[in-house]
Amino acid sequence: VDAIIHDIVEMQRRADEERTQGRRIAVVPTMGALHEGHGALIRTACMWADVVVTTVFVNPTQFGPGEDFARYPRDLQRDAAFAEAAGCNILFAPAAESMYPAGFCTHVDVERLGAVLEGKSRPGHFRGVLTVVTKLLLITRPHVAVFGQKDAQQVVLVRQMLRDLNFGVDLVVVPIVREADGLALSSRNAYLSAGERLEATVLYRALQQAESAIRGGERVSAAVIGAMRRLIEETSSGVIDYISIADARSLRELSRIPTRSPVLVSLAVRFGETRLIDNLFLTL
Ligand code: AMP
């Protein structure tokens, strides 16, 4: 990378300078522990902009009490090398104390959309996400922000926020990158034991099963969800947090699967201490 920037004002100055030179900026917000999922985001960002800024910030406010904030993997030098190989120009890695100095008290929240699915299981999570995304966009001043479909609800919320608050930033969404056996890449996969790692493929298998049932004509959500639940419970030690079939825009639960309207099938499953999410986006 050309630069690793820690200072907020320095990052803003650099972004302003790039804009003044007529260059387009893309930002890829991450929590570090970069993997090929992030790599796909960075490579996509390169297609949309002249300058790619990857932010690495383990945002304390999006973790709940008892979640993995303290043990989340951190290795900035490795991340810098990885980001550079993927085509990133600037790594922005602020300190938590500079992002949230004493007295910090302004937050960005979204009604309803942030209270379901992940937001129900992780109260306050999306308030933390939207607040930090707002700050990162105001600091890196991008034309384009790149997010992964892996966090489908995050995409829905960020899209809503960008529209509601007139950010003037375009959103680019990158499909989920998976291991050869279907497991979606995630920094949290590193927590899995060898046995759990094998079992964790059940999330993708459950989604594939759901997709073939739906494409095969099943329209009753409860039937699809019931079959997913049985597959997970009968073939793994995973503990289901939720399985949802919802309208992909409003995130409202659907009792029947509609045609010509995008549907989000999503799930969260715990293996020991590790909570994994995955999803499938489909339109009949
Ligand atoms: P994280 O570092 O986990 O907060 O993720 C940063 C960004 O990378 C988010 O927009 C994620 O949706 C995206 N991302 C993480 N894993 C994947 C993946 N396997 N495929 C595509 N995007 C991903």
Boltz pocket constraint, residues with backbone or C-beta under 6 A from the ligand:
constraints:
  - pocket:
      binder: B
      contacts: [[A, 29], [A, 30], [A, 31], [A, 32], [A, 37], [A, 38], [A, 40], [A, 41], [A, 146], [A, 147], [A, 148], [A, 149], [A, 150], [A, 151], [A, 174], [A, 175], [A, 176], [A, 177], [A, 178], [A, 184], [A, 185], [A, 186], [A, 187]]
      max_distance: 6.0
